Amino acid sequence: MALGSENESFGRVLVEAMACGLPIVATRVGGIPEIVREGKDGLLVAPGNTEEMAEAFLKLLKDGSLRDRLGKSGLERAEAFSMDLHVNRIIDIFEDAIGK
């Protein structure tokens, strides 16, 4: 999965792709590095650098074990961003705020 954003506050589409087991190639901007850990869940490149993005794709195409490793790690990482977990954290914050 590729995301070539020049600006991205969160990148929910990355979490969705990771939840499908896809290896990620994305730009190193905004909140993306908080979601995709370089070399662990995907490959991060400089925004606007098409050569670097192409090199990342070639690396994935040539290295099946890297693709598999990134995809499996991404599956696990996506769980940290599940909607259920997010909603439960927000509920906990609200309950704490009102003193429950």
MOPAC internal coordinates of N, CA, C and O (Angstrom, degrees):
PM7 1SCF
backbone

  N    0.0000 0     0.00 0     0.00 0    0    0    0
  C    1.4430 1     0.00 0     0.00 0    1    0    0
  C    1.5160 1   107.69 1     0.00 0    2    1    0
  O    1.2310 1   120.24 1   -40.22 1    3    2    1
  N    1.2939 1   117.15 1   139.78 1    3    2    1
  C    1.4606 1   121.74 1  -178.92 1    5    3    2
  C    1.5189 1   110.53 1  -122.35 1    6    5    3
  O    1.2310 1   121.13 1   -40.39 1    7    6    5
  N    1.3119 1   115.45 1   139.61 1    7    6    5
  C    1.4585 1   121.81 1   173.02 1    9    7    6
  C    1.5220 1   107.02 1  -137.21 1   10    9    7
  O    1.2310 1   120.98 1   -71.43 1   11   10    9
  N    1.3256 1   115.73 1   108.57 1   11   10    9
  C    1.4598 1   121.53 1  -175.56 1   13   11   10
  C    1.5118 1   113.67 1  -101.43 1   14   13   11
  O    1.2310 1   120.12 1  -145.36 1   15   14   13
  N    1.3256 1   117.38 1    34.64 1   15   14   13
  C    1.4618 1   121.51 1  -176.90 1   17   15   14
  C    1.5112 1   112.45 1   -62.15 1   18   17   15
  O    1.2310 1   121.10 1   -34.00 1   19   18   17
  N    1.3294 1   115.50 1   146.00 1   19   18   17
  C    1.4606 1   120.70 1   171.31 1   21   19   18
  C    1.5205 1   110.57 1   -93.49 1   22   21   19
  O    1.2310 1   120.77 1   164.03 1   23   22   21
  N    1.3269 1   116.13 1   -15.97 1   23   22   21
  C    1.4628 1   122.86 1   176.94 1   25   23   22
  C    1.5246 1   107.15 1  -153.37 1   26   25   23
  O    1.2310 1   119.97 1   -51.17 1   27   26   25
  N    1.3164 1   117.67 1   128.83 1   27   26   25
  C    1.4581 1   121.17 1  -177.27 1   29   27   26
  C    1.5208 1   108.48 1  -152.88 1   30   29   27
  O    1.2310 1   120.76 1   -64.79 1   31   30   29
  N    1.3209 1   116.15 1   115.21 1   31   30   29
  C    1.4642 1   118.48 1  -177.32 1   33   31   30
  C    1.5254 1   111.96 1   -71.62 1   34   33   31
  O    1.2310 1   119.79 1   139.00 1   35   34   33
  N    1.3346 1   118.00 1   -41.00 1   35   34   33
  C    1.4684 1   119.25 1   179.69 1   37   35   34
  C    1.5196 1   112.73 1  -133.08 1   38   37   35
  O    1.2310 1   119.16 1   122.11 1   39   38   37
  N    1.2886 1   119.20 1   -57.89 1   39   38   37
  C    1.4604 1   120.55 1   179.26 1   41   39   38
  C    1.5128 1   113.06 1    89.55 1   42   41   39
  O    1.2310 1   120.13 1  -127.80 1   43   42   41
  N    1.3163 1   117.36 1    52.20 1   43   42   41
  C    1.4673 1   122.66 1   179.94 1   45   43   42
  C    1.5272 1   111.14 1   -55.35 1   46   45   43
  O    1.2310 1   120.16 1   147.77 1   47   46   45
  N    1.3228 1   117.30 1   -32.23 1   47   46   45
  C    1.4609 1   121.10 1  -179.87 1   49   47   46
  C    1.5312 1   110.95 1   -60.56 1   50   49   47
  O    1.2310 1   120.03 1   150.05 1   51   50   49
  N    1.3197 1   117.56 1   -29.95 1   51   50   49
  C    1.4658 1   120.86 1   176.67 1   53   51   50
  C    1.5177 1   110.88 1   -67.12 1   54   53   51
  O    1.2310 1   120.38 1   136.39 1   55   54   53
  N    1.3173 1   116.88 1   -43.61 1   55   54   53
  C    1.4668 1   121.20 1   178.44 1   57   55   54
  C    1.5298 1   109.47 1   -61.02 1   58   57   55
  O    1.2310 1   120.55 1   137.81 1   59   58   57
  N    1.3245 1   116.56 1   -42.19 1   59   58   57
  C    1.4633 1   120.72 1  -179.92 1   61   59   58
  C    1.5276 1   110.78 1   -63.73 1   62   61   59
  O    1.2310 1   120.28 1   137.98 1   63   62   61
  N    1.3233 1   117.07 1   -42.02 1   63   62   61
  C    1.4640 1   120.82 1   178.30 1   65   63   62
  C    1.5246 1   111.02 1   -65.89 1   66   65   63
  O    1.2310 1   120.43 1   138.29 1   67   66   65
  N    1.3217 1   116.77 1   -41.71 1   67   66   65
  C    1.4571 1   120.86 1   178.36 1   69   67   66
  C    1.5288 1   110.69 1   -63.41 1   70   69   67
  O    1.2310 1   120.28 1   142.29 1   71   70   69
  N    1.3222 1   117.06 1   -37.71 1   71   70   69
  C    1.4647 1   121.37 1   178.57 1   73   71   70
  C    1.5298 1   111.54 1   -65.18 1   74   73   71
  O    1.2310 1   120.56 1   161.32 1   75   74   73
  N    1.3142 1   116.53 1   -18.68 1   75   74   73
  C    1.4729 1   121.90 1   176.14 1   77   75   74
  C    1.5283 1   111.49 1   -93.70 1   78   77   75
  O    1.2310 1   120.43 1  -179.05 1   79   78   77
  N    1.3254 1   116.79 1     0.95 1   79   78   77
  C    1.4586 1   120.79 1   178.77 1   81   79   78
  C    1.5105 1   115.14 1    81.00 1   82   81   79
  O    1.2310 1   120.34 1  -161.22 1   83   82   81
  N    1.3211 1   116.96 1    18.78 1   83   82   81
  C    1.4599 1   120.31 1  -179.23 1   85   83   82
  C    1.5280 1   111.51 1   -86.16 1   86   85   83
  O    1.2310 1   119.77 1   -43.01 1   87   86   85
  N    1.3259 1   118.03 1   136.99 1   87   86   85
  C    1.4636 1   119.23 1   172.18 1   89   87   86
  C    1.5265 1   108.59 1   -70.66 1   90   89   87
  O    1.2310 1   120.72 1   -30.30 1   91   90   89
  N    1.3158 1   116.22 1   149.70 1   91   90   89
  C    1.4615 1   122.37 1  -172.78 1   93   91   90
  C    1.5253 1   111.15 1  -112.53 1   94   93   91
  O    1.2310 1   121.41 1   -41.43 1   95   94   93
  N    1.3256 1   114.90 1   138.57 1   95   94   93
  C    1.4662 1   122.79 1   165.00 1   97   95   94
  C    1.5197 1   104.54 1  -125.10 1   98   97   95
  O    1.2310 1   120.63 1   -60.57 1   99   98   97
  N    1.3236 1   116.41 1   119.43 1   99   98   97
  C    1.4653 1   120.21 1  -176.23 1  101   99   98
  C    1.5186 1   109.97 1  -146.66 1  102  101   99
  O    1.2310 1   121.84 1   -15.72 1  103  102  101
  N    1.3136 1   114.09 1   164.28 1  103  102  101
  C    1.4603 1   119.76 1   179.15 1  105  103  102
  C    1.5262 1   110.57 1   -81.42 1  106  105  103
  O    1.2310 1   121.48 1   -28.05 1  107  106  105
  N    1.2990 1   114.78 1   151.95 1  107  106  105
  C    1.4601 1   123.54 1  -178.21 1  109  107  106
  C    1.5329 1   108.85 1   -89.56 1  110  109  107
  O    1.2310 1   120.77 1  -109.70 1  111  110  109
  N    1.3488 1   116.14 1    70.30 1  111  110  109
  C    1.4647 1   121.16 1  -179.11 1  113  111  110
  C    1.5244 1   109.98 1  -137.58 1  114  113  111
  O    1.2310 1   121.25 1   -22.03 1  115  114  113
  N    1.3296 1   115.22 1   157.97 1  115  114  113
  C    1.4653 1   121.71 1   174.17 1  117  115  114
  C    1.5142 1   113.15 1    50.33 1  118  117  115
  O    1.2310 1   121.30 1    48.27 1  119  118  117
  N    1.3313 1   115.11 1  -131.73 1  119  118  117
  C    1.4552 1   121.31 1  -177.49 1  121  119  118
  C    1.5223 1   114.40 1   -85.75 1  122  121  119
  O    1.2310 1   119.92 1   177.83 1  123  122  121
  N    1.3224 1   117.76 1    -2.17 1  123  122  121
  C    1.4639 1   120.32 1  -176.38 1  125  123  122
  C    1.5251 1   112.72 1   -57.83 1  126  125  123
  O    1.2310 1   118.51 1   134.14 1  127  126  125
  N    1.3371 1   120.45 1   -45.86 1  127  126  125
  C    1.4674 1   119.18 1   179.75 1  129  127  126
  C    1.5349 1   113.88 1   -65.25 1  130  129  127
  O    1.2310 1   120.23 1   163.08 1  131  130  129
  N    1.3215 1   117.16 1   -16.92 1  131  130  129
  C    1.4663 1   119.55 1   174.87 1  133  131  130
  C    1.5245 1   110.86 1   -77.53 1  134  133  131
  O    1.2310 1   120.32 1   154.94 1  135  134  133
  N    1.3087 1   117.00 1   -25.06 1  135  134  133
  C    1.4619 1   121.95 1   179.72 1  137  135  134
  C    1.5275 1   110.01 1   -91.08 1  138  137  135
  O    1.2310 1   120.82 1   126.69 1  139  138  137
  N    1.3083 1   116.03 1   -53.31 1  139  138  137
  C    1.4652 1   122.22 1  -176.10 1  141  139  138
  C    1.5223 1   108.86 1   -98.94 1  142  141  139
  O    1.2310 1   121.09 1   -64.61 1  143  142  141
  N    1.3145 1   115.51 1   115.39 1  143  142  141
  C    1.4628 1   120.56 1   177.94 1  145  143  142
  C    1.5253 1   108.52 1   -86.73 1  146  145  143
  O    1.2310 1   121.25 1   -59.62 1  147  146  145
  N    1.3228 1   115.21 1   120.38 1  147  146  145
  C    1.4680 1   122.98 1  -175.48 1  149  147  146
  C    1.5289 1   111.22 1   -51.52 1  150  149  147
  O    1.2310 1   120.87 1   -54.93 1  151  150  149
  N    1.3217 1   115.94 1   125.07 1  151  150  149
  C    1.4496 1   121.73 1   176.55 1  153  151  150
  C    1.5131 1   114.49 1    77.70 1  154  153  151
  O    1.2310 1   120.19 1   171.07 1  155  154  153
  N    1.3137 1   117.24 1    -8.93 1  155  154  153
  C    1.4643 1   120.57 1  -179.90 1  157  155  154
  C    1.5255 1   111.37 1  -107.56 1  158  157  155
  O    1.2310 1   120.43 1   132.38 1  159  158  157
  N    1.3247 1   116.79 1   -47.62 1  159  158  157
  C    1.4671 1   121.54 1   179.84 1  161  159  158
  C    1.5261 1   111.48 1  -110.68 1  162  161  159
  O    1.2310 1   120.32 1   164.29 1  163  162  161
  N    1.3313 1   116.99 1   -15.71 1  163  162  161
  C    1.4498 1   120.45 1  -177.68 1  165  163  162
  C    1.5129 1   110.84 1  -178.16 1  166  165  163
  O    1.2310 1   121.53 1     4.64 1  167  166  165
  N    1.3097 1   114.69 1  -175.36 1  167  166  165
  C    1.4587 1   121.73 1   178.59 1  169  167  166
  C    1.5199 1   108.25 1  -114.41 1  170  169  167
  O    1.2310 1   120.69 1   -49.97 1  171  170  169
  N    1.3202 1   116.29 1   130.03 1  171  170  169
  C    1.4594 1   121.85 1  -179.09 1  173  171  170
  C    1.5222 1   109.60 1  -108.23 1  174  173  171
  O    1.2310 1   121.34 1   -40.49 1  175  174  173
  N    1.3200 1   115.04 1   139.51 1  175  174  173
  C    1.4622 1   121.48 1  -178.14 1  177  175  174
  C    1.5246 1   109.80 1  -129.31 1  178  177  175
  O    1.2310 1   121.14 1   -16.82 1  179  178  177
  N    1.3066 1   115.43 1   163.18 1  179  178  177
  C    1.4646 1   120.81 1   177.84 1  181  179  178
  C    1.5300 1   109.67 1   -69.68 1  182  181  179
  O    1.2310 1   120.14 1   -39.59 1  183  182  181
  N    1.3255 1   117.34 1   140.41 1  183  182  181
  C    1.4659 1   119.28 1   178.32 1  185  183  182
  C    1.5256 1   110.87 1   -63.04 1  186  185  183
  O    1.2310 1   121.29 1   -41.52 1  187  186  185
  N    1.3262 1   115.14 1   138.48 1  187  186  185
  C    1.4585 1   120.37 1   178.24 1  189  187  186
  C    1.5136 1   114.88 1    80.73 1  190  189  187
  O    1.2310 1   120.01 1   175.43 1  191  190  189
  N    1.3218 1   117.59 1    -4.57 1  191  190  189
  C    1.4564 1   120.90 1  -178.01 1  193  191  190
  C    1.5305 1   109.61 1   -94.08 1  194  193  191
  O    1.2310 1   120.98 1   -91.26 1  195  194  193
  N    1.3278 1   115.73 1    88.74 1  195  194  193
  C    1.4664 1   120.31 1  -176.30 1  197  195  194
  C    1.5272 1   112.54 1   -66.88 1  198  197  195
  O    1.2310 1   120.03 1   148.71 1  199  198  197
  N    1.3177 1   117.55 1   -31.29 1  199  198  197
  C    1.4691 1   120.45 1   177.53 1  201  199  198
  C    1.5195 1   110.60 1   -64.64 1  202  201  199
  O    1.2310 1   120.71 1   135.36 1  203  202  201
  N    1.3147 1   116.25 1   -44.64 1  203  202  201
  C    1.4644 1   120.35 1  -179.78 1  205  203  202
  C    1.5325 1   110.61 1   -64.86 1  206  205  203
  O    1.2310 1   120.36 1   141.48 1  207  206  205
  N    1.3356 1   116.93 1   -38.52 1  207  206  205
  C    1.4649 1   120.13 1   177.97 1  209  207  206
  C    1.5259 1   110.16 1   -65.76 1  210  209  207
  O    1.2310 1   120.21 1   136.19 1  211  210  209
  N    1.3251 1   117.20 1   -43.81 1  211  210  209
  C    1.4655 1   120.80 1   178.37 1  213  211  210
  C    1.5285 1   110.78 1   -61.05 1  214  213  211
  O    1.2310 1   120.34 1   138.62 1  215  214  213
  N    1.3272 1   116.95 1   -41.38 1  215  214  213
  C    1.4632 1   121.28 1   178.51 1  217  215  214
  C    1.5239 1   110.75 1   -62.51 1  218  217  215
  O    1.2310 1   120.23 1   141.06 1  219  218  217
  N    1.3327 1   117.16 1   -38.94 1  219  218  217
  C    1.4661 1   120.85 1   178.31 1  221  219  218
  C    1.5301 1   110.19 1   -63.91 1  222  221  219
  O    1.2310 1   120.13 1   137.42 1  223  222  221
  N    1.3313 1   117.35 1   -42.58 1  223  222  221
  C    1.4680 1   120.79 1   177.77 1  225  223  222
  C    1.5223 1   111.10 1   -63.24 1  226  225  223
  O    1.2310 1   120.46 1   136.42 1  227  226  225
  N    1.3205 1   116.72 1   -43.58 1  227  226  225
  C    1.4676 1   120.05 1   178.39 1  229  227  226
  C    1.5248 1   110.72 1   -61.23 1  230  229  227
  O    1.2310 1   120.77 1   139.02 1  231  230  229
  N    1.3027 1   116.13 1   -40.98 1  231  230  229
  C    1.4620 1   120.77 1   178.62 1  233  231  230
  C    1.5304 1   110.15 1   -59.06 1  234  233  231
  O    1.2310 1   120.62 1   135.37 1  235  234  233
  N    1.3326 1   116.42 1   -44.63 1  235  234  233
  C    1.4661 1   120.07 1   178.77 1  237  235  234
  C    1.5243 1   111.81 1   -67.66 1  238  237  235
  O    1.2310 1   120.40 1   140.47 1  239  238  237
  N    1.3277 1   116.83 1   -39.53 1  239  238  237
  C    1.4626 1   120.03 1   179.93 1  241  239  238
  C    1.5229 1   112.19 1   -64.32 1  242  241  239
  O    1.2310 1   120.58 1   144.15 1  243  242  241
  N    1.3194 1   116.49 1   -35.85 1  243  242  241
  C    1.4610 1   121.41 1  -176.60 1  245  243  242
  C    1.5216 1   113.94 1   -84.27 1  246  245  243
  O    1.2310 1   120.02 1   159.80 1  247  246  245
  N    1.3219 1   117.57 1   -20.20 1  247  246  245
  C    1.4634 1   120.79 1  -172.50 1  249  247  246
  C    1.5359 1   111.04 1  -122.41 1  250  249  247
  O    1.2310 1   121.36 1   -88.39 1  251  250  249
  N    1.3251 1   115.00 1    91.61 1  251  250  249
  C    1.4595 1   120.59 1  -179.10 1  253  251  250
  C    1.5102 1   113.16 1   -62.57 1  254  253  251
  O    1.2310 1   119.90 1   144.31 1  255  254  253
  N    1.3241 1   117.80 1   -35.69 1  255  254  253
  C    1.4662 1   119.43 1  -179.90 1  257  255  254
  C    1.5333 1   110.71 1   -68.30 1  258  257  255
  O    1.2310 1   120.25 1   145.39 1  259  258  257
  N    1.3204 1   117.13 1   -34.61 1  259  258  257
  C    1.4662 1   120.65 1   175.88 1  261  259  258
  C    1.5246 1   109.85 1   -65.28 1  262  261  259
  O    1.2310 1   120.46 1   133.92 1  263  262  261
  N    1.3374 1   116.72 1   -46.08 1  263  262  261
  C    1.4693 1   120.67 1   177.38 1  265  263  262
  C    1.5254 1   110.37 1   -55.45 1  266  265  263
  O    1.2310 1   120.63 1   132.16 1  267  266  265
  N    1.3240 1   116.40 1   -47.84 1  267  266  265
  C    1.4646 1   120.73 1  -178.57 1  269  267  266
  C    1.5325 1   111.50 1   -63.43 1  270  269  267
  O    1.2310 1   120.94 1   135.29 1  271  270  269
  N    1.3334 1   115.82 1   -44.71 1  271  270  269
  C    1.4677 1   120.21 1  -178.48 1  273  271  270
  C    1.5281 1   111.20 1   -62.97 1  274  273  271
  O    1.2310 1   120.45 1   134.18 1  275  274  273
  N    1.3352 1   116.75 1   -45.82 1  275  274  273
  C    1.4681 1   120.49 1   179.26 1  277  275  274
  C    1.5262 1   110.77 1   -64.25 1  278  277  275
  O    1.2310 1   120.38 1   138.26 1  279  278  277
  N    1.3262 1   116.88 1   -41.74 1  279  278  277
  C    1.4567 1   120.73 1   179.65 1  281  279  278
  C    1.5205 1   112.32 1   -62.73 1  282  281  279
  O    1.2310 1   120.33 1   135.51 1  283  282  281
  N    1.3414 1   116.98 1   -44.49 1  283  282  281
  C    1.4714 1   120.96 1   179.94 1  285  283  282
  C    1.5229 1   111.06 1   -66.38 1  286  285  283
  O    1.2310 1   120.28 1   137.80 1  287  286  285
  N    1.3163 1   117.07 1   -42.20 1  287  286  285
  C    1.4587 1   120.33 1   178.31 1  289  287  286
  C    1.5265 1   110.55 1   -64.28 1  290  289  287
  O    1.2310 1   120.69 1   140.28 1  291  290  289
  N    1.3259 1   116.29 1   -39.72 1  291  290  289
  C    1.4554 1   120.94 1   178.49 1  293  291  290
  C    1.5146 1   112.78 1   -62.39 1  294  293  291
  O    1.2310 1   120.47 1   142.82 1  295  294  293
  N    1.3386 1   116.71 1   -37.18 1  295  294  293
  C    1.4680 1   120.69 1   176.62 1  297  295  294
  C    1.5242 1   110.47 1   -57.77 1  298  297  295
  O    1.2310 1   120.98 1   133.25 1  299  298  297
  N    1.3240 1   115.73 1   -46.75 1  299  298  297
  C    1.4630 1   120.52 1   179.51 1  301  299  298
  C    1.5302 1   111.24 1   -66.82 1  302  301  299
  O    1.2310 1   121.05 1   137.61 1  303  302  301
  N    1.3137 1   115.60 1   -42.39 1  303  302  301
  C    1.4668 1   120.84 1  -178.14 1  305  303  302
  C    1.5298 1   111.11 1   -63.63 1  306  305  303
  O    1.2310 1   120.04 1   142.69 1  307  306  305
  N    1.3100 1   117.52 1   -37.31 1  307  306  305
  C    1.4678 1   121.83 1  -178.37 1  309  307  306
  C    1.5272 1   111.49 1   -60.31 1  310  309  307
  O    1.2310 1   120.26 1   150.06 1  311  310  309
  N    1.3157 1   117.10 1   -29.94 1  311  310  309
  C    1.4664 1   120.42 1   179.37 1  313  311  310
  C    1.5262 1   111.74 1   -61.07 1  314  313  311
  O    1.2310 1   120.28 1   148.57 1  315  314  313
  N    1.3224 1   117.07 1   -31.43 1  315  314  313
  C    1.4682 1   121.05 1   179.68 1  317  315  314
  C    1.5259 1   111.88 1   -67.64 1  318  317  315
  O    1.2310 1   120.60 1   163.95 1  319  318  317
  N    1.3417 1   116.46 1   -16.05 1  319  318  317
  C    1.4618 1   121.20 1  -178.34 1  321  319  318
  C    1.5264 1   112.14 1  -115.28 1  322  321  319
  O    1.2310 1   120.41 1  -158.65 1  323  322  321
  N    1.3457 1   116.82 1    21.35 1  323  322  321
  C    1.4645 1   118.98 1  -178.21 1  325  323  322
  C    1.5251 1   110.16 1   -65.03 1  326  325  323
  O    1.2310 1   121.16 1   -30.44 1  327  326  325
  N    1.3166 1   115.39 1   149.56 1  327  326  325
  C    1.4678 1   120.39 1   179.85 1  329  327  326
  C    1.5298 1   110.47 1   -64.36 1  330  329  327
  O    1.2310 1   119.81 1   140.25 1  331  330  329
  N    1.3258 1   117.97 1   -39.75 1  331  330  329
  C    1.4672 1   120.68 1   179.01 1  333  331  330
  C    1.5267 1   110.81 1   -59.65 1  334  333  331
  O    1.2310 1   120.56 1   133.34 1  335  334  333
  N    1.3118 1   116.54 1   -46.66 1  335  334  333
  C    1.4599 1   120.75 1   179.04 1  337  335  334
  C    1.5262 1   110.52 1   -62.41 1  338  337  335
  O    1.2310 1   120.38 1   136.93 1  339  338  337
  N    1.3141 1   116.88 1   -43.07 1  339  338  337
  C    1.4598 1   121.82 1   179.78 1  341  339  338
  C    1.5273 1   110.93 1   -62.24 1  342  341  339
  O    1.2310 1   120.45 1   132.15 1  343  342  341
  N    1.3223 1   116.75 1   -47.85 1  343  342  341
  C    1.4682 1   120.92 1  -179.61 1  345  343  342
  C    1.5234 1   110.35 1   -62.16 1  346  345  343
  O    1.2310 1   120.03 1   136.84 1  347  346  345
  N    1.3244 1   117.56 1   -43.16 1  347  346  345
  C    1.4709 1   120.15 1   179.17 1  349  347  346
  C    1.5241 1   111.84 1   -63.11 1  350  349  347
  O    1.2310 1   119.92 1   142.98 1  351  350  349
  N    1.3218 1   117.75 1   -37.02 1  351  350  349
  C    1.4695 1   120.46 1   177.15 1  353  351  350
  C    1.5301 1   111.07 1   -65.56 1  354  353  351
  O    1.2310 1   120.45 1   139.71 1  355  354  353
  N    1.3216 1   116.74 1   -40.29 1  355  354  353
  C    1.4692 1   120.76 1   178.20 1  357  355  354
  C    1.5226 1   110.12 1   -65.19 1  358  357  355
  O    1.2310 1   120.18 1   136.98 1  359  358  357
  N    1.3165 1   117.27 1   -43.02 1  359  358  357
  C    1.4743 1   120.90 1   177.69 1  361  359  358
  C    1.5166 1   110.06 1   -59.89 1  362  361  359
  O    1.2310 1   119.82 1   135.39 1  363  362  361
  N    1.3354 1   117.95 1   -44.61 1  363  362  361
  C    1.4610 1   121.06 1   177.89 1  365  363  362
  C    1.5226 1   111.86 1   -58.79 1  366  365  363
  O    1.2310 1   120.39 1   139.52 1  367  366  365
  N    1.3193 1   116.87 1   -40.48 1  367  366  365
  C    1.4765 1   121.01 1   179.35 1  369  367  366
  C    1.5211 1   109.71 1   -64.35 1  370  369  367
  O    1.2310 1   120.13 1   134.46 1  371  370  369
  N    1.3348 1   117.36 1   -45.54 1  371  370  369
  C    1.4734 1   121.14 1   179.21 1  373  371  370
  C    1.5180 1   110.86 1   -63.44 1  374  373  371
  O    1.2310 1   119.99 1   137.21 1  375  374  373
  N    1.3316 1   117.62 1   -42.79 1  375  374  373
  C    1.4620 1   120.80 1  -179.54 1  377  375  374
  C    1.5207 1   110.62 1   -63.98 1  378  377  375
  O    1.2310 1   120.52 1   139.37 1  379  378  377
  N    1.3278 1   116.61 1   -40.63 1  379  378  377
  C    1.4692 1   119.84 1   176.21 1  381  379  378
  C    1.5102 1   111.43 1   -63.10 1  382  381  379
  O    1.2310 1   120.65 1   141.73 1  383  382  381
  N    1.3335 1   116.37 1   -38.27 1  383  382  381
  C    1.4636 1   121.03 1  -178.31 1  385  383  382
  C    1.5315 1   112.43 1   -66.60 1  386  385  383
  O    1.2310 1   120.46 1   146.67 1  387  386  385
  N    1.3391 1   116.73 1   -33.33 1  387  386  385
  C    1.4628 1   119.18 1  -179.51 1  389  387  386
  C    1.5163 1   112.46 1   -96.71 1  390  389  387
  O    1.2310 1   121.00 1  -176.41 1  391  390  389
  N    1.3485 1   115.69 1     3.59 1  391  390  389
  C    1.4506 1   120.09 1   172.93 1  393  391  390
  C    1.5122 1   115.51 1    82.50 1  394  393  391
  O    1.2310 1   119.32 1  -154.82 1  395  394  393
  N    1.3001 1   118.91 1    25.18 1  395  394  393
  C    1.4780 1   121.63 1   176.35 1  397  395  394
  C    1.4939 1   110.41 1   -81.75 1  398  397  395
  O    1.2310 1   120.10 1   180.00 1  399  398  397

